[in-house]
Amino acid sequence: MAITTPTAASDQPTSVRVSGDTLTTRAAVARGPHDGWQVTDLRLDPPKEHEVRVKLHASGLCHSDHHITAGDAPVRFPIVGGHEGAGIVESVGPSVTRVKPGDRVVCAYIPACGYCRPCSTGHQNMCVKGLNAGTGMFLDDTFRFHDGDGEDVGGFCTLGTFSQYTVLSEYAAVPLPDGIPFELGALVGCGVPTGWGSAVYAAEVRAGDTVVIFGAGGVGSNAVQGARYAGAKNVIVVDPVAFKRESALELFGATHAFATAREAHDFVVETTWGQLADKVIITADAVTQEMANAGIAMTGKGGKLTITSVGHLNEQAVTIHAGLLISYQRQIRGALFGDCNPLYDIPKLLGLYRTGDLKLEELITRKYTLDEVNTAYEDLLAGRNIRGIIVHEQ
């Protein structure tokens, strides 16, 4: 897959100016739905207790950030986009113990404190310290980004990686080993574990399974990789975009790919002699009622439908007749971060990359500058990218 590099930077200022402990940083801000991203200068406060300030090198362009500008995410405006990122710790606040200035880190979009009830029971993906993801407000009820008028600006998932610098909880900073490029580190902050874990952990794919995956973008491609790694016999992709179907087959381990759910359904019936799929995983840009119904119709006896995609804000996507679940003992469940534990699974996935068992470079279709963020989302919506990456100027 060809990778295009960023075009020349715009004439707008991109240097970071230091004023005491406050930085002026360039960031992409959404001020309301349907208005796109505005690249502007913001003031960024120094980190407070248990917080770190990171100089970002790369940020992933996830569809979840588009949900903000499309009006499908219940967020507080204005907000700095971006929840996949990797960079270097610039400074730390009081009581920080996990990282130090100069450390290379991945920004996990869900923090993991390690001692709340979810963390202590093996569910770091539901850490209670991630409660302000939609506002970007820190746990002391204040913000770190501010615009020129003094208005508080949140950071999506309390990260805001569409910025040269950001402040985040130390619990969201996961060490990035030397030798792993920042662009690849950014990917394992959300898209890779969300997709891979949706197959391996949430769906519990087993050797010999028949698995159907709706959507083969930046999350779905990793669900394909996870299902393949878990030993699925048939890994069947449903995606209307030919480029994504081809990538799933040629790069990520899919065995079959179809443009429509009807085509996939007919194939599943034929190849399983009517037993249907063991696991169905929905990782499309947005789950719809039609998609959920098609997924349950392809799920066999004792099978599981795992929904990782979010839906449109004002639509109910899952309205299944109870009889369809009871008669076949089907299960439907949601998956957040692919059931992954950030502190364990991010290093694990990077280890699989190093041994050649997980493809990361192949996920990146194009690279962009921060000023090209709106163009990047046009490309995403047009189906041109598996994953785009913003490379921040240094």
Secondary structure as UniProt FT lines:
FT   STRAND          17..19
FT   TURN            20..21
FT   STRAND          22..30
FT   TURN            33..34
FT   STRAND          38..44
FT   TURN            49..50
FT   STRAND          51..61
FT   HELIX           63..70
FT   STRAND          79..80
FT   STRAND          85..92
FT   TURN            94..95
FT   TURN            101..102
FT   STRAND          104..107
FT   HELIX           117..120
FT   TURN            121..122
FT   HELIX           124..126
FT   HELIX           128..130
FT   TURN            131..135
FT   TURN            139..140
FT   STRAND          145..146
FT   TURN            148..149
FT   STRAND          152..155
FT   HELIX           156..158
FT   STRAND          165..169
FT   HELIX           170..172
FT   STRAND          173..175
FT   TURN            178..179
FT   HELIX           182..187
FT   TURN            188..190
FT   HELIX           191..197
FT   HELIX           198..202
FT   TURN            207..208
FT   STRAND          210..214
FT   TURN            218..219
FT   HELIX           220..230
FT   STRAND          234..238
FT   HELIX           242..247
FT   HELIX           248..252
FT   STRAND          256..258
FT   HELIX           261..271
FT   TURN            272..274
FT   STRAND          277..282
FT   HELIX           289..297
FT   STRAND          299..307
FT   TURN            313..314
FT   HELIX           322..326
FT   TURN            327..329
FT   STRAND          331..334
FT   HELIX           337..339
FT   HELIX           342..354
FT   TURN            355..356
FT   HELIX           361..363
FT   STRAND          364..368
FT   HELIX           370..372
FT   HELIX           373..381
FT   TURN            382..383
FT   STRAND          387..391
//
